[in-house]
Amino acid sequence: MNPSGPTSNTLDLFIRAHWRRLHAAACQRGCRPTEAEDVVQDVFLSLVRRGLIESLASRPTEAQASYLFLRLRSVLMNRWRDARRQCRGALEMSVSIDEEAVPELLTNATPATEADRPWLAKCISNALDRLQQQTRAPHWQMISPWLLEEPHGAARSGAQRAALHRARQKLRALVREEMNGSFKDWNMAWSP
């Protein structure tokens, strides 16, 4: 490798040999012709900066082309990523400190669904009581703290996960029974 860089003749021949194919490949991947020129220039500039032109020029033409197409793909992916990168917080909505300007929270709650909350809480409570009565005492002591938490909580043994899964299935069925057939109506009211 020449420490002062590639000779101008080597560089010129190398660029002439690969320019058109790289430019066409960049255009095929969605670049406008002027943008494709910039991309190809970036590819060759990165090779010159790394001092790879002379070593690449000594390889067979197929090896040169495959390496150049990989570099082109890398440059295109980096440009695509950088073009879509957002500044931190750019999409966040700013809120004024004045209480009058605070936007109202958007929810799916309607007066009908809000009126159903106490009824639904009673259905769930009754279903939990029925499940406790149907489950043996030591078994209930083990699963009751985990029953209403998120499924991906603490690490549990296989037997504990299986028991918890069965208990949740049974609880779902009991809640639907307590809702006495109105589950579909209530579920439709909450779907967007």
Residue frames as a rotation matrix with the C-alpha (Angstrom) as fourth column:
MET 1
0.587 0.809 0.000 0.00
0.809 -0.587 0.000 0.00
0.000 0.000 -1.000 0.00
ASN 2
-0.264 -0.645 0.717 1.33
0.621 -0.682 -0.385 3.39
0.737 0.344 0.581 -0.96
PRO 3
-0.356 0.137 -0.925 1.49
0.888 -0.259 -0.380 5.65
-0.291 -0.956 -0.030 2.15
SER 4
-0.884 0.019 -0.467 0.84
-0.086 -0.989 0.122 8.77
-0.459 0.148 0.876 0.11
GLY 5
0.128 0.990 -0.063 -2.32
-0.425 -0.002 -0.905 7.23
-0.896 0.142 0.421 -1.34
PRO 6
0.311 0.040 0.950 -3.13
0.650 0.720 -0.244 5.58
-0.693 0.693 0.198 -4.65
THR 7
-0.826 -0.560 -0.066 -1.59
0.295 -0.530 0.795 6.92
-0.480 0.637 0.603 -7.81
SER 8
-0.280 0.761 -0.585 -3.94
-0.581 -0.620 -0.528 9.06
-0.764 0.192 0.616 -9.81
ASN 9
-0.514 0.051 -0.856 -3.77
-0.792 0.354 0.497 6.62
0.329 0.934 -0.142 -12.72
THR 10
-0.920 0.165 -0.357 -4.80
0.261 0.935 -0.240 3.67
0.294 -0.314 -0.903 -10.54
LEU 11
-0.618 0.710 -0.338 -7.59
0.192 -0.281 -0.941 5.67
-0.763 -0.645 0.037 -8.93
ASP 12
-0.335 0.474 -0.814 -8.84
-0.818 -0.575 0.002 6.97
-0.467 0.667 0.580 -12.27
LEU 13
-0.662 0.045 -0.748 -8.91
-0.509 0.705 0.494 3.52
0.549 0.708 -0.444 -13.86
PHE 14
-0.909 0.316 -0.270 -10.59
0.416 0.683 -0.601 1.98
-0.006 -0.659 -0.752 -10.82
ILE 15
-0.470 0.765 -0.440 -13.33
-0.109 -0.545 -0.832 4.63
-0.876 -0.343 0.339 -10.70
ARG 16
-0.368 0.309 -0.877 -13.95
-0.921 -0.249 0.299 4.47
-0.126 0.918 0.376 -14.47
ALA 17
-0.849 -0.031 -0.527 -14.26
-0.201 0.942 0.269 0.68
0.488 0.334 -0.806 -14.30
HIS 18
-0.705 0.531 -0.471 -16.96
0.704 0.608 -0.368 0.69
0.091 -0.591 -0.802 -11.61
TRP 19
-0.921 0.302 -0.245 -18.71
-0.189 -0.898 -0.398 4.08
-0.340 -0.320 0.884 -11.70
ARG 20
-0.542 0.755 -0.369 -21.57
-0.712 -0.179 0.679 3.27
0.446 0.631 0.634 -14.09
ARG 21
-0.295 0.438 -0.849 -22.55
0.263 0.892 0.368 -0.04
0.919 -0.114 -0.378 -12.45
LEU 22
-0.716 0.012 -0.698 -22.51
0.697 -0.055 -0.715 1.47
-0.047 -0.998 0.031 -8.96
HIS 23
-0.880 0.417 -0.229 -24.51
-0.413 -0.908 -0.068 4.49
-0.236 0.035 0.971 -10.15
ALA 24
-0.384 0.759 -0.525 -27.09
-0.505 0.304 0.808 2.22
0.773 0.575 0.267 -11.81
ALA 25
-0.407 0.197 -0.892 -27.30
0.614 0.782 -0.108 0.05
0.676 -0.591 -0.439 -8.69
ALA 26
-0.886 0.080 -0.458 -27.89
0.335 -0.574 -0.747 3.12
-0.322 -0.815 0.482 -6.50
CYS 27
-0.692 0.672 -0.264 -30.64
-0.716 -0.594 0.365 4.31
0.089 0.442 0.893 -8.87
GLN 28
-0.322 0.564 -0.760 -32.25
-0.090 0.781 0.617 0.84
0.942 0.267 -0.201 -8.78
ARG 29
-0.477 0.083 -0.875 -32.33
0.818 0.407 -0.407 1.04
0.322 -0.910 -0.262 -4.98
GLY 30
0.410 0.880 -0.241 -34.40
0.912 -0.388 0.134 4.21
0.024 -0.275 -0.961 -5.05
CYS 31
-0.205 -0.532 -0.821 -31.90
0.482 -0.785 0.389 7.07
-0.852 -0.316 0.417 -5.36
ARG 32
0.918 0.338 -0.208 -32.45
0.034 -0.589 -0.808 9.96
-0.395 0.734 -0.552 -7.75
PRO 33
0.676 -0.688 0.266 -29.59
0.580 0.273 -0.768 10.29
0.455 0.673 0.583 -10.28
THR 34
0.243 -0.618 0.748 -27.97
-0.371 -0.771 -0.517 13.23
0.896 -0.152 -0.417 -8.46
GLU 35
0.573 0.015 0.820 -28.31
-0.812 0.148 0.565 11.48
-0.113 -0.989 0.097 -5.13
ALA 36
0.954 -0.233 0.190 -26.86
0.256 0.961 -0.102 8.30
-0.159 0.146 0.976 -6.68
GLU 37
0.450 -0.830 0.330 -23.80
0.175 -0.280 -0.944 10.30
0.876 0.483 0.019 -7.79
ASP 38
0.212 -0.332 0.919 -23.28
-0.847 -0.531 0.003 11.48
0.487 -0.779 -0.394 -4.21
VAL 39
0.816 0.149 0.559 -23.62
-0.457 0.758 0.466 7.94
-0.354 -0.636 0.686 -2.89
VAL 40
0.837 -0.540 0.092 -21.08
0.486 0.656 -0.578 6.54
0.252 0.528 0.811 -5.36
GLN 41
0.236 -0.762 0.603 -18.70
-0.217 -0.646 -0.731 9.38
0.947 0.041 -0.318 -4.50
ASP 42
0.445 -0.024 0.895 -19.10
-0.894 -0.069 0.443 8.51
0.051 -0.997 -0.052 -0.82
VAL 43
0.973 -0.095 0.211 -18.22
0.076 0.993 0.095 4.88
-0.219 -0.076 0.973 -1.60
PHE 44
0.534 -0.816 0.222 -15.04
0.538 0.126 -0.834 5.82
0.652 0.565 0.506 -3.43
LEU 45
0.239 -0.419 0.876 -14.13
-0.544 -0.805 -0.236 8.48
0.804 -0.420 -0.421 -0.86
SER 46
0.739 0.059 0.671 -14.38
-0.642 0.362 0.676 5.96
-0.203 -0.930 0.305 1.98
LEU 47
0.878 -0.456 0.144 -12.11
0.478 0.848 -0.229 3.58
-0.018 0.269 0.963 0.04
VAL 48
0.309 -0.784 0.538 -9.54
0.209 -0.496 -0.843 6.32
0.928 0.373 0.010 -0.54
ARG 49
0.382 -0.122 0.916 -9.63
-0.793 -0.552 0.257 7.36
0.474 -0.825 -0.307 3.13
ARG 50
0.803 -0.033 0.596 -9.04
-0.382 0.739 0.555 3.77
-0.458 -0.673 0.580 4.21
GLY 51
-0.142 -0.930 -0.339 -6.31
-0.898 -0.023 0.439 3.24
-0.416 0.367 -0.832 1.63
LEU 52
-0.005 0.249 0.969 -8.08
-0.047 0.967 -0.249 0.28
-0.999 -0.047 0.007 0.03
ILE 53
0.677 0.353 -0.646 -8.02
-0.603 -0.237 -0.762 1.31
-0.422 0.905 0.052 -3.64
GLU 54
-0.111 -0.816 -0.568 -4.67
-0.975 0.201 -0.097 -0.28
0.193 0.543 -0.817 -4.55
SER 55
-0.800 -0.176 0.574 -5.40
-0.371 0.896 -0.242 -3.52
-0.472 -0.407 -0.782 -2.72
LEU 56
0.204 0.936 0.287 -8.83
-0.080 0.308 -0.948 -3.75
-0.976 0.170 0.138 -4.34
ALA 57
0.530 -0.031 -0.847 -7.40
-0.812 -0.308 -0.497 -2.94
-0.245 0.951 -0.189 -7.78
SER 58
-0.544 -0.816 -0.196 -5.09
-0.839 0.533 0.110 -5.95
0.014 0.225 -0.974 -7.49
ARG 59
-0.447 0.472 0.760 -8.04
-0.137 0.804 -0.579 -8.34
-0.884 -0.363 -0.295 -6.95
PRO 60
-0.793 0.259 0.552 -10.10
0.608 0.400 0.685 -9.96
-0.043 0.879 -0.475 -9.72
THR 61
-0.827 0.472 0.305 -12.87
-0.262 -0.804 0.534 -7.83
0.497 0.362 0.789 -11.21
GLU 62
0.065 0.906 -0.419 -15.66
0.200 0.400 0.895 -9.98
0.978 -0.142 -0.155 -9.68
ALA 63
-0.069 -0.167 -0.984 -14.18
0.984 0.154 -0.095 -9.58
0.167 -0.974 0.154 -6.20
GLN 64
-0.963 -0.270 -0.026 -13.87
0.271 -0.958 -0.090 -5.82
-0.001 -0.094 0.996 -6.72
ALA 65
-0.537 0.822 0.192 -17.48
-0.273 -0.384 0.882 -5.56
0.798 0.421 0.431 -7.85
SER 66
0.202 0.655 -0.728 -18.86
0.551 0.539 0.637 -7.63
0.809 -0.530 -0.252 -4.98
TYR 67
-0.399 -0.400 -0.825 -16.94
0.911 -0.274 -0.308 -5.60
-0.103 -0.875 0.474 -2.39
LEU 68
-0.992 0.013 0.125 -18.05
0.015 -0.976 0.216 -2.32
0.125 0.216 0.968 -3.97
PHE 69
-0.230 0.973 -0.015 -21.70
-0.080 -0.003 0.997 -3.38
0.970 0.231 0.079 -4.02
LEU 70
0.139 0.217 -0.966 -21.46
0.898 0.384 0.216 -4.27
0.418 -0.897 -0.142 -0.32
ARG 71
-0.744 -0.460 -0.485 -19.95
0.617 -0.751 -0.235 -0.84
-0.256 -0.475 0.842 0.43
LEU 72
-0.808 0.514 0.289 -22.70
-0.163 -0.666 0.728 0.80
0.567 0.541 0.622 -1.66
ARG 73
0.100 0.879 -0.466 -25.36
0.380 0.399 0.835 -1.05
0.919 -0.261 -0.294 0.29
SER 74
-0.131 -0.231 -0.964 -23.77
0.991 -0.014 -0.131 0.00
0.017 -0.973 0.231 3.57
VAL 75
-0.966 -0.243 -0.085 -23.61
0.242 -0.970 0.029 3.65
-0.089 0.007 0.996 2.54
LEU 76
-0.511 0.846 0.154 -27.25
-0.151 -0.264 0.953 3.57
0.846 0.464 0.263 1.39
MET 77
0.202 0.588 -0.783 -28.41
0.710 0.463 0.530 2.00
0.674 -0.664 -0.324 4.65
ASN 78
-0.470 -0.438 -0.766 -26.50
0.852 -0.452 -0.264 4.59
-0.230 -0.777 0.586 6.69
ARG 79
-0.974 0.151 0.172 -28.00
-0.069 -0.910 0.409 7.43
0.218 0.386 0.896 4.64
TRP 80
-0.173 0.972 -0.160 -31.48
0.104 0.180 0.978 5.96
0.979 0.153 -0.132 5.02
ARG 81
0.090 0.145 -0.985 -31.03
0.948 0.291 0.130 5.62
0.306 -0.946 -0.111 8.79
ASP 82
-0.731 -0.474 -0.491 -29.65
0.615 -0.769 -0.172 9.15
-0.296 -0.428 0.854 9.16
ALA 83
-0.827 0.465 0.315 -32.41
-0.092 -0.664 0.742 10.67
0.554 0.585 0.592 7.04
ARG 84
0.136 0.962 -0.237 -35.08
0.113 0.223 0.968 9.13
0.984 -0.158 -0.078 9.28
ARG 85
-0.432 -0.366 -0.824 -33.39
0.837 0.176 -0.518 9.79
0.335 -0.914 0.230 12.59
GLN 86
0.537 0.661 0.524 -35.34
0.307 -0.732 0.609 12.14
0.786 -0.166 -0.596 14.82
CYS 87
-0.506 -0.624 0.596 -33.91
-0.339 -0.491 -0.803 14.41
0.793 -0.608 0.036 17.43
ARG 88
-0.731 0.217 -0.647 -34.67
0.629 0.584 -0.513 13.25
0.266 -0.782 -0.563 20.94
GLY 89
-0.433 0.661 -0.613 -38.12
0.513 -0.378 -0.770 14.50
-0.741 -0.648 -0.175 21.90
ALA 90
-0.975 0.020 -0.222 -38.96
-0.181 -0.651 0.737 15.83
-0.130 0.759 0.638 18.43
LEU 91
-0.561 0.805 -0.191 -42.28
0.147 0.324 0.935 14.00
0.815 0.497 -0.300 18.35
GLU 92
-0.530 0.344 -0.775 -43.27
0.847 0.162 -0.507 14.86
-0.049 -0.925 -0.377 21.91
MET 93
0.263 0.701 0.663 -46.11
0.569 -0.667 0.480 17.31
0.779 0.251 -0.575 22.44
SER 94
-0.844 -0.536 0.026 -45.18
0.315 -0.534 -0.784 20.33
0.434 -0.654 0.620 24.50
VAL 95
0.226 0.923 -0.312 -47.60
0.830 -0.014 0.558 21.31
0.510 -0.385 -0.769 27.24
SER 96
-0.139 -0.193 0.971 -47.95
-0.159 -0.964 -0.214 24.78
0.977 -0.184 0.104 28.65
ILE 97
-0.899 -0.238 -0.368 -47.70
0.317 0.227 -0.921 25.24
0.303 -0.944 -0.129 32.40
ASP 98
-0.650 0.736 0.186 -51.03
-0.759 -0.621 -0.193 27.08
-0.027 -0.267 0.963 32.45
GLU 99
-0.699 0.423 0.577 -53.81
0.066 0.842 -0.536 24.72
-0.712 -0.337 -0.616 33.50
GLU 100
0.291 0.863 -0.413 -56.15
-0.410 -0.278 -0.869 26.17
-0.864 0.422 0.273 30.92
ALA 101
0.186 -0.299 -0.936 -53.90
-0.983 -0.047 -0.180 25.02
0.009 0.953 -0.302 28.09
VAL 102
-0.690 -0.435 0.579 -53.50
-0.491 0.868 0.066 21.41
-0.531 -0.239 -0.813 29.32
PRO 103
-0.494 0.525 -0.693 -55.11
-0.686 0.253 0.682 19.12
0.534 0.812 0.235 26.72
GLU 104
0.320 0.705 0.633 -57.90
-0.911 0.411 0.002 16.81
-0.259 -0.577 0.774 27.80
LEU 105
-0.688 -0.570 0.450 -56.91
-0.475 0.822 0.314 13.16
-0.548 0.002 -0.836 28.10
LEU 106
-0.088 0.626 -0.775 -58.40
-0.932 0.222 0.286 10.97
0.350 0.747 0.564 25.41
THR 107
-0.776 -0.077 0.626 -60.01
-0.362 0.867 -0.342 7.75
-0.517 -0.492 -0.701 26.62
ASN 108
-0.783 0.548 -0.295 -62.55
-0.017 0.455 0.890 5.29
0.622 0.702 -0.346 25.31
ALA 109
-0.781 0.483 -0.396 -64.65
0.557 0.251 -0.792 5.82
-0.283 -0.839 -0.465 28.42
THR 110
-0.531 0.736 0.419 -68.26
-0.043 -0.517 0.855 6.80
0.846 0.436 0.307 27.90
PRO 111
-0.354 0.457 0.816 -70.93
-0.922 -0.316 -0.223 7.43
0.156 -0.832 0.533 30.53
ALA 112
0.701 0.651 -0.292 -72.31
-0.614 0.758 0.219 3.95
0.364 0.026 0.931 29.83
THR 113
0.278 -0.661 -0.697 -68.97
0.254 0.750 -0.611 2.22
0.927 -0.007 0.376 30.37
GLU 114
-0.689 -0.496 0.529 -68.25
-0.331 -0.434 -0.838 4.32
0.645 -0.752 0.135 33.46
ALA 115
0.095 0.813 0.574 -71.61
-0.987 0.001 0.161 3.26
0.131 -0.582 0.802 34.90
ASP 116
0.764 0.189 -0.617 -70.68
-0.261 0.965 -0.029 -0.37
0.590 0.183 0.787 34.23
ARG 117
-0.226 -0.974 0.032 -67.45
-0.436 0.072 -0.897 -0.20
0.871 -0.217 -0.440 36.27
PRO 118
-0.384 0.074 0.920 -69.02
-0.912 0.124 -0.391 -0.98
-0.143 -0.990 0.020 39.67
TRP 119
0.708 0.698 0.104 -71.05
-0.655 0.705 -0.273 -3.81
-0.264 0.125 0.956 38.13
LEU 120
0.590 -0.565 -0.577 -67.95
-0.246 0.555 -0.795 -5.25
0.769 0.611 0.188 36.47
ALA 121
-0.451 -0.758 0.470 -65.94
-0.687 -0.042 -0.726 -4.96
0.570 -0.650 -0.502 39.71
LYS 122
0.037 0.559 0.828 -68.71
-0.897 0.384 -0.220 -6.90
-0.441 -0.735 0.516 41.50
CYS 123
0.893 0.266 -0.364 -68.65
-0.425 0.765 -0.484 -9.58
0.149 0.586 0.796 38.76
ILE 124
0.121 -0.937 -0.327 -64.89
-0.310 0.277 -0.909 -9.98
0.943 0.211 -0.258 39.12
SER 125
-0.488 -0.270 0.830 -65.09
-0.855 -0.045 -0.517 -10.06
0.177 -0.962 -0.208 42.92
ASN 126
0.466 0.740 0.484 -67.81
-0.775 0.606 -0.180 -12.73
-0.427 -0.291 0.856 42.83
ALA 127
0.805 -0.223 -0.550 -65.80
-0.276 0.679 -0.680 -14.77
0.526 0.699 0.485 40.29
LEU 128
-0.281 -0.951 0.127 -62.70
-0.528 0.042 -0.848 -14.57
0.802 -0.306 -0.514 42.53
ASP 129
-0.236 0.277 0.931 -64.75
-0.936 0.191 -0.294 -15.74
-0.260 -0.942 0.214 45.53
ARG 130
0.810 0.587 0.022 -66.14
-0.548 0.769 -0.329 -18.66
-0.210 0.255 0.944 43.53
LEU 131
0.462 -0.726 -0.509 -62.67
-0.291 0.418 -0.861 -19.59
0.838 0.546 -0.019 42.28
GLN 132
-0.471 -0.636 0.611 -61.33
-0.777 -0.029 -0.629 -19.54
0.418 -0.771 -0.481 45.85
GLN 133
0.182 0.631 0.754 -64.13
-0.851 0.485 -0.200 -21.87
-0.492 -0.605 0.626 46.96
GLN 134
0.942 0.225 -0.247 -63.38
-0.330 0.751 -0.572 -24.28
0.057 0.621 0.782 44.09
THR 135
0.251 -0.941 -0.229 -59.62
-0.273 0.158 -0.949 -24.29
0.929 0.301 -0.217 44.70
ARG 136
0.532 -0.124 -0.838 -57.95
0.715 0.595 0.366 -26.19
0.454 -0.794 0.405 47.54
ALA 137
0.979 -0.023 -0.203 -56.58
0.117 -0.751 0.650 -23.98
-0.167 -0.660 -0.732 50.33
PRO 138
0.190 -0.973 -0.133 -52.80
0.293 -0.074 0.953 -24.57
-0.937 -0.220 0.271 49.96
HIS 139
-0.252 -0.219 0.942 -53.10
0.958 0.082 0.276 -24.30
-0.138 0.972 0.189 46.20
TRP 140
0.658 0.597 0.460 -55.06
0.641 -0.764 0.074 -21.04
0.396 0.246 -0.885 46.50
GLN 141
0.773 -0.426 -0.470 -52.47
0.176 -0.567 0.804 -19.57
-0.609 -0.705 -0.364 48.87
MET 142
-0.205 -0.930 0.306 -49.79
0.595 0.130 0.793 -20.16
-0.777 0.345 0.527 46.22
ILE 143
-0.485 -0.014 0.875 -51.57
0.865 -0.153 0.477 -18.68
0.127 0.988 0.086 43.17
SER 144
0.518 0.839 -0.170 -53.77
0.852 -0.523 0.015 -15.94
-0.076 -0.152 -0.985 44.64
PRO 145
0.231 -0.422 -0.876 -51.03
0.188 -0.864 0.466 -13.26
-0.955 -0.273 -0.120 44.85
TRP 146
-0.761 -0.649 -0.027 -50.11
0.056 -0.107 0.993 -13.84
-0.647 0.754 0.118 41.18
LEU 147
-0.206 0.754 0.624 -53.60
0.808 0.491 -0.326 -14.22
-0.552 0.437 -0.710 39.74
LEU 148
0.774 0.633 0.011 -54.27
0.546 -0.660 -0.516 -10.62
-0.320 0.406 -0.856 38.75
GLU 149
0.195 -0.766 -0.613 -50.71
-0.227 -0.643 0.732 -9.49
-0.954 -0.004 -0.299 37.98
GLU 150
0.345 -0.161 -0.925 -49.08
-0.931 -0.187 -0.315 -9.31
-0.122 0.969 -0.214 34.55
PRO 151
0.994 0.106 -0.028 -48.36
-0.109 0.978 -0.176 -12.73
0.009 0.178 0.984 32.99
HIS 152
0.431 -0.900 -0.061 -44.63
0.385 0.245 -0.890 -12.00
0.816 0.360 0.452 32.58
GLY 153
0.826 -0.081 0.558 -43.92
-0.498 -0.568 0.655 -11.27
0.264 -0.819 -0.510 36.21
ALA 154
0.101 -0.826 0.555 -41.41
-0.912 0.145 0.383 -13.09
-0.397 -0.545 -0.739 38.40
ALA 155
-0.452 -0.357 -0.817 -39.78
-0.667 0.744 0.043 -16.36
0.593 0.564 -0.575 37.40
ARG 156
0.236 0.598 0.766 -41.88
-0.892 0.446 -0.074 -19.35
-0.386 -0.666 0.639 38.42
SER 157
-0.707 -0.425 0.565 -41.50
-0.242 0.896 0.372 -23.10
-0.665 0.126 -0.736 38.12
GLY 158
-0.883 0.352 -0.309 -43.30
-0.236 0.236 0.943 -24.99
0.405 0.906 -0.125 35.39
ALA 159
-0.507 0.720 -0.474 -45.87
0.811 0.585 0.020 -26.38
0.292 -0.374 -0.880 37.82
GLN 160
-0.408 0.333 -0.850 -46.60
0.469 -0.722 -0.509 -22.90
-0.783 -0.606 0.138 39.19
ARG 161
-0.805 0.088 -0.587 -47.03
-0.485 -0.667 0.565 -21.47
-0.342 0.739 0.580 35.69
ALA 162
-0.796 0.529 -0.292 -49.36
0.141 0.633 0.761 -24.32
0.588 0.565 -0.579 34.72
ALA 163
-0.382 0.664 -0.643 -51.47
0.918 0.189 -0.349 -23.89
-0.110 -0.724 -0.681 37.87
LEU 164
-0.513 0.134 -0.848 -51.63
0.089 -0.974 -0.208 -20.15
-0.854 -0.182 0.488 37.32
HIS 165
-0.918 0.157 -0.365 -52.66
-0.390 -0.181 0.903 -20.61
0.076 0.971 0.227 33.68
ARG 166
-0.609 0.720 -0.334 -55.45
0.571 0.689 0.446 -23.03
0.551 0.081 -0.830 34.65
ALA 167
-0.329 0.476 -0.816 -56.64
0.800 -0.320 -0.508 -20.68
-0.503 -0.820 -0.275 37.39
ARG 168
-0.704 0.048 -0.708 -56.76
-0.261 -0.946 0.195 -17.72
-0.661 0.322 0.678 34.99
GLN 169
-0.873 0.423 -0.242 -58.72
-0.115 0.303 0.946 -19.76
0.474 0.854 -0.216 32.45
LYS 170
-0.398 0.740 -0.542 -61.20
0.870 0.492 0.034 -20.79
0.292 -0.458 -0.840 35.13
LEU 171
-0.463 0.179 -0.868 -61.42
0.464 -0.786 -0.410 -17.18
-0.755 -0.592 0.280 36.37
ARG 172
-0.916 0.123 -0.382 -62.22
-0.377 -0.590 0.714 -15.94
-0.137 0.798 0.587 32.84
ALA 173
-0.643 0.705 -0.299 -65.02
0.281 0.581 0.764 -18.49
0.712 0.408 -0.571 32.55
LEU 174
-0.289 0.529 -0.798 -66.41
0.952 0.073 -0.296 -17.55
-0.099 -0.845 -0.525 35.97
VAL 175
-0.711 0.021 -0.703 -66.33
0.050 -0.996 -0.080 -13.82
-0.701 -0.092 0.707 35.14
ARG 176
-0.876 0.407 -0.257 -68.28
-0.337 -0.139 0.931 -14.50
0.343 0.903 0.259 31.96
GLU 177
-0.418 0.751 -0.512 -70.83
0.710 0.621 0.331 -16.52
0.567 -0.225 -0.793 33.95
GLU 178
-0.392 0.229 -0.891 -71.15
0.747 -0.486 -0.454 -13.70
-0.537 -0.843 0.019 36.47
MET 179
-0.864 0.056 -0.501 -71.71
-0.275 -0.885 0.375 -11.25
-0.422 0.462 0.780 33.64
ASN 180
-0.224 0.876 0.428 -74.67
0.199 0.471 -0.859 -13.47
-0.954 -0.107 -0.280 32.71
GLY 181
0.136 0.276 0.951 -74.35
0.924 0.311 -0.222 -13.28
-0.357 0.910 -0.213 28.93
SER 182
0.958 0.253 -0.136 -73.72
0.198 -0.926 -0.322 -9.54
-0.208 0.282 -0.937 28.74
PHE 183
0.140 -0.989 -0.048 -69.99
0.391 0.011 0.920 -10.07
-0.910 -0.148 0.388 28.13
LYS 184
-0.268 -0.222 0.937 -70.36
0.962 -0.008 0.273 -9.48
-0.054 0.975 0.216 24.39
ASP 185
0.684 0.580 0.442 -72.29
0.595 -0.795 0.121 -6.23
0.421 0.180 -0.889 24.93
TRP 186
0.856 -0.392 -0.338 -69.76
0.049 -0.590 0.806 -4.91
-0.515 -0.706 -0.486 27.42
ASN 187
-0.092 -0.930 0.356 -66.81
0.582 0.240 0.777 -5.99
-0.808 0.279 0.519 25.26
MET 188
0.042 0.178 0.983 -68.32
0.969 -0.248 0.003 -4.24
0.244 0.952 -0.183 22.20
ALA 189
0.936 0.351 0.015 -68.69
0.333 -0.899 0.285 -1.00
0.114 -0.261 -0.959 24.17
TRP 190
0.584 -0.776 -0.237 -64.94
-0.095 -0.356 0.930 -0.96
-0.806 -0.520 -0.281 24.92
SER 191
-0.021 -0.628 0.778 -63.67
0.850 0.398 0.344 -1.95
-0.526 0.668 0.526 21.46
PRO 192
-0.481 -0.241 -0.843 -62.48
-0.028 -0.957 0.289 1.04
-0.877 0.163 0.453 19.38
